[in-house]
Amino acid sequence: MKRVAAVDCGTNSIRLLVADADPATGELKELDRRMTIVRLGQGVDRTGRLAPEALERTFAACREYAAVIKELGAERVRFVATSASRDAENRDDFVRGVVGILGVEPEVITGDQEAEFSFTGATKELTGHPHIELPYLVVDIGGGSTEFVLGDGEVRAARSVDVGCVRMTERHLLRDGALTDPPSDAQIAAIKADIAAALDHAAEAVPLTEAATLVGLAGSVTTVAAIALGLDHYDSAAIHHSRIPLATVREITGRLLRSTHAERAAIPVMHPGRVDVIAAGALVLLSVMERVGAEEVVVSEHDILDGIAWSLAVREG
């Protein structure tokens, strides 16, 4: 067993997984998994820079995570940074801050690397499952980007596209810095057009319709699943490997797009940091399902974090 710590810093959230990994058996025993909404990607699509307040929120979470990593005694730490820090002009400020707090340099990985980690994390425990057919299409809907990975144990094709819940919200649902609640038909149509163009781009590299099983990852997907399951609190065990039908996703997406901030905030399982961006995230999921022709999505709580942890477990030296 190797005790490892994986940190995934995305556009909307930063997450930590500390686990004992056994490469010989394929077992990953979770010791601590947590998530903090930091909105690192605040304004990046518009300004091209990480905002000072967004950096400070992220560094505060890093300090919390450093304490957890030290307490649990992880032997190896890997910090992976995704869309927002990949796009920002001042990402060196971000790198220096993380190194100063955690002692490891954040790896600003490519979209294809992100996709491979997500695929490994999401599908490792699905291999051999009697009721889940191959190949899988893993779709990781983040804040700034969405990753598509097709594979059947190994990655066959992957592509990252710049469509995510935060990016779509900031690009189309803000007017003079304030959220339009609920969005107009024209705003929804603009998001749909961006998603359609992104799906066209993804399909150039990934044969989307060849998938037998659609596996959905990340907060937009798990939140839609929690709403579909009627949970009165967030229950990771209930959400993990739940199967949400297309008709249910369509109904929930429509409801979220018609709702006000207060109505979304009143949903029991809604994380406060997702209230403003969940409608756009749900619309991405719905659009993917319709394009792929998926009658349901298999929801996974295991994702890029688990893939990063496995990369540490099998790394030599």
N, C-alpha and C positions, 0 to 999 in steps of 0.2 A: 504493500500500500504506500502511496505517496500522498502527502497532504499538500494540496495546491489551492491557490486563490486566483480566481478569474474576475476581472473587472471589464465590463462592457460599457463604454461611454458613448451614448448615441445623441441624437438631436434633441430628444425630449427628456430622456431619463438616463441615470447612471445606475448600474446594478452590480452587485457583488455575489459571487458564489465561492464558498470555501467548502472543499469536499476531500474525502479520501478516495483516491482512484486506484484501481487494481487493473493494470493492463492485461494481466494474465487471464482474468475471469470476465473482464468487461463490466465490472461493477463500479458504480460511482455512488458513494455514500455521502449524501448531502449533510453538512454540518451547519451551515448558515447561508441563507439566500435572502437578499433584501434589495429593495429598489427605492430610489429617491427621484422625484421629478425635479429637474434642475433647469430645463428648457435652455440648454446650452446653445441651441440653434436659433435663439431669439434674434430675429432681424437679419440673420445671415443671408437669406435669399435676396434681401433688399440692399444691404450694405456691403456684403462680402467680408464682414469682420465679426468676431466674437465680442459681444457687448461686455463691458466691465462687470456689470451686475450679474450677468450670466456666468462669467468666469468665477466670481466669488461664490455663487451658489454651488458651483461644481466643486471648487476647492474645499468648501465646508463639508460636502459629502465625502470627499476624499479623506479628510481628516478623521471623520467617523469610521470609514472603512479601514484606514490604517490601524486604528485601535483594535478593531475586530480581528484583523489579520494577525496582529502581534499577539493578542490574547489566545488565539487558537493555534498559533505556532505553525503557520503554513511554511513549507520548505521553499516553494517556488511561487512567484507572483507574475502574472502576465496582464497587462493593461492594454486593451484594444480600443481604439477610438475610431468612430465611423463617420457618418456623412457630414455633420456640421464642422468638425475639426478638419476634415479633408478639404472642405470648400473655403475655409477662412484664410484671409491674408495674414492675420496675426496669430497663426497657430503656434508660433514659437513661444508666445506668452503662455499659452496653454501647456505646452510641453515642459517649460521651466517650472511652472507651478506644480505639476504632477510629480516631477522628479524630486522636487523639494519636499513634498509631503510623503510620497510612497516609496521613493528611492528607486523606482523603475521608470524607464522612459516609455511613454505611451506609443504604441505602434499605430500609426495612421494607415490602416490597411486599405487595400483596394476593394471595390465593390465585389469583385470575383472572390477575393479571400474571405470577405464577410459572408458571402453566399456559401462557401464550402464549410465554414465553421457552423453556420446555421443548419446546414444539411446534416452534418455529423451529429450535432446535438439533438436535433429533432428526430432522427431516424434510427439511431443506434439501437434503441430498445424496441423498435418496431420490427426489426429484421426477424423473419420467421413467424410473425403474428398470423394466426390462421384466418383472420377475417379482414386483413388489410392487403390489398393487391398491389403488385408492382406494375409499372414504376411509380415512384412518388414524385409529385411536384410540390416542393417546399416553397412557401411564399411567406416572406418575413416583411411585414408592413411596419416600417419604422416611422420616425418623425420626419426625416428628410429624404429617405430613399426606400425603395422596396426591392428586395432580392428575390429572384426566381431561380430555383435550382431543380433540375430534373435528374433523377438517378434511380438506381435499383441496387443499392448497396454501395456503389461508387458514383461519383458525380459524372453525369454524361454531358450536361450543358448548364451554363449559368450566365446570368446577366443581372446587373444592378441598374435601376432606373431612378431618376430624380423625381419621384412622386412619393410623398409621405403625408401623414396627417398634419404635421406642423407646417410643412411647406405649402400644402394646398390651402390650409386655413389662412396663413399669412398672405398668400398670393391673391386669394379670391374672396375671402370672407371678412376682411378688414376694410373699414371706411374711416379715414382720418384717425387711424390707430385704434378704433373701437370695433368690436365684433358685431356683425349684422346678425340679429337674432329675431326670428329665424331668417335664413338666407333666402334671397329672391330666386325665382326660377332661372333668371339669367346667370346668377352666381353659380348655381348648381350645374347649369349647362356648361359653364366655363371649366369647372372642375372635371366634369365628365369628359370634356374634350381633351384636357391635359392627360387624364388617365388613359383614354383611348390611344393617344399618340404614344404614351409610354408603353402600353401593351403591344402596340405595333413594333416598337423598338425591341422589346423583350422577345417577341416572337421571331425576330430575325436570327436570334442566337439559340433560343430555347423552343423546341416544338411543344407548345403549351397544351395542345389538344391530345397529345399522346399519353398524358397522365391517367393512370387508373385510380389514384388516390391523391386528393388535394390535402396537404397538411399546412395549417395556418399557424403562424407564430406572432408573438409580440402583443403589446398592450391593447391595440385596437381590436385584434381578434379575440383575445381572452375576455375583454370587456363585453363585446357582443355576445360571446358564449355565456358569460355570467348572467346577462340580461335574459337571454333565451332560456336559461335554466331556471329563471325566477328566484335566484339566490337573494337572501336578505343580508348576506355578508359575503365577502370574497372568500371562496373556498377552492384553493388550488387543486386539491385532490379530486373534487367534483368536476372541475373544468378540464383537467388533464385527460386527454383522449376522448373527450365528449365529441359527439357528432351532431353538427348543427345543419339542418336542411336549408337549401337555397331559399325556399319560401319564407322561412323564419328570418333569415338574414335580410331578405328584401323588406319584410314588414318592419323589422327593427330599424333598418336604415331610413326608411320613410318616416318613421316616428321621430327619430333623432333629428332629421333634417327639418321637420316641422316644429320642433320644440324650441323653447326659450332656454336661456342659461339657467334660470331657476328650475325649470322642469327637468333638465338634464342633471343638475346638481342634486335633485331630490331622489334620483334613482339610487337605491340603497348600496349597490356595489360600485358606484361610480367614484373613482379616485378624483379628488379635487383638481389634480393636475391634468386630467383628461377631459374635463367638462367642456372646454372650448374647442378641443380638436377631435373629439370622438366622432362627430358627424362626418367629417371628411375621411377619417380612418375607416369608418363603416362603409362609406361609398367606394373606397378603394377595394375593400374586400368583396363587396357585391359585384363590382365591375369585373374583378378577376374571375369570380365564380361563373358569371355569365359568359365571359370570353372563353374560359376553359371548357364550359359545358358540364361543370361539376354539380351534381345534385345535393352534395353535402360537403362540409369541410370538417376534417378531423383536427381538433384543436390540441396543440401541444404546449405545455408549460416548459418543456425543455427545448432550448434553442441555442443561440450563439454562445451563451455563457457556458453551457455544457460542452460545446465544441471546443472552446478555449481551454477549459479544464482538461479535456482529453488530450489536447495538444501538449500540455505541460506534462501529463502523465507518461506520454510515450517519448518525450524529448530526452535525448541522451545528454550526459554531462551535467 
